[in-house]
């Protein structure tokens, strides 16, 4: 069995690191090896690089450098925001209510769940509609005088729907609650201007925008206090303990700059590729349905369900045809569960087990799209015939 | 490809299924990575549960001792999995069974594995030409120690792993406990009877016993008594003495023939009645395309309804079926 070609349509899972970013990181594995916390000049060289990166990132977020906290990635940023703000709010003012949605990344939803289960916080899970969107009024009704924090993701990782973040943040502030958004999927594609968005905290992760893995950031608005969820040294002004990942941070800063310098060209390219996939698949594949919002969605993100198709099997077929894609319901260990996001959107268990996510990137070509549409359409038919009860 | 089969989630509060544990899966993944081939896990839980686990429970309900491994090869491995592999444009499905496939002039022959102690042709007797033409058994031509040697040479992490045994979907290898938990209604006590119908004791549920069993019957008699049959309609366990244990013939149904059709008329074959039994010479008569009667030279003990009756000509498998219960 020869693999004819290799097409990567899983850029929402991770992206290849931009060679320019790799180049910029290399000195920090070698000559500039100091610990940015050290007082001597070798340490200071690392510190300078980190603070330079912090400034450049702050510029893109339209915030001040002191509002950027470096972390190990999206999950840690989410943990710090949710846990840190919840603990602080309870200790200082007695707010113990948390609001989130059923379509959040597990780093948010499980953290909120843990705070509710083990630490006596109350939680409200605001429903979403069939397109995965949160209704601002329903959201507002879920808030109360005891709400400490609402955390709603900017753009969904499974169905790509983009939430009305400025309105949700505004509603939260009216009730005196903090608002956090997980912008891990949105970063690099949508604006990260925190003034426009009106958020108090925002998580990003470098490897989603052609930066390195293992590094991320949390924007924390000035004046907001967090109890560090990772305790230890007084790094990051006491908000996050641990020696800073100098090469990662330098790489993240450049990757983010490139993403927004090249934003228009990239976004146009993403949309062309994405629409090619969506139009092609809906036109050629029977029983295919787009999931998520048709227009309020990430430019690089296409997601579908296929009636009567086992997603796990579909991914296997696609992999052997050289197409890397993903599905929330698929699982490397062979015990897939229906996608919780699709169930929350009102899909039945069967459809929620038939999802496919295709996320394009800067390297995706029109040829790739054409090939993918053809192969996906063929494989869907094939897999449908070999359903579980076959 | 690895099949994620249905199995009990927990036994005694411990996650414990025998063949699809995270460890086993990690091993398989590492082997594939070492060989540089793609690895995928297939969710086979539903079809396996419906076709194999239910079959196992239903067999016990009918008072027979079913062979889930044979059924799995018939419906799952060499049907569901093979069809999926072919749909993925695979040329062949290779498995680790101890048996051999030989290309003859006009057909494929299924032969015993070279290592007699490890031979698995008994449970593969459900295969026909369509299966044999697209399946490879690469290890069947080696003795097991040599297979381990080759695995070690290639640095495969499972080179020194223990052999697998028992039913894969049982948490702990104890099928009686499994039946008690999953089908308690068939584990009800009933009478122990002699062939003439006289009641001589009480049994603890038919599925606790196997044909030929002597110990643990809990009855006293002048001579040693053995389980010689089960009557599910009366929920009766039939016992008898050593003479009553042996039988000169059996009938088997659901015959499948490796060559695609039954040989003509009457013929001689060696019949294997259990996975670990020695093949015994018999005269075979076709009762229909799907049923045979095997007449043995001498009385044969432990003929167990539900187990396979597999016909051999020397090393070659002719076909196999399921031993039927005597007409009541």
Interface residues (C-beta under 8 A of the other chain):
Chain A: X1 X310 X312 X313 X316 X317 X319 X320 X331 X332 X333 X334 X335 X336 X382 X383 X385 X386 X388 X389 X390
Chain B: X1 X2 X3 X4 X20 X22 X25 X38 X40 X41 X42 X43 X44 X45 X46 X47 X50 X80 X83 X84 X87 X88 X89 X90 X91
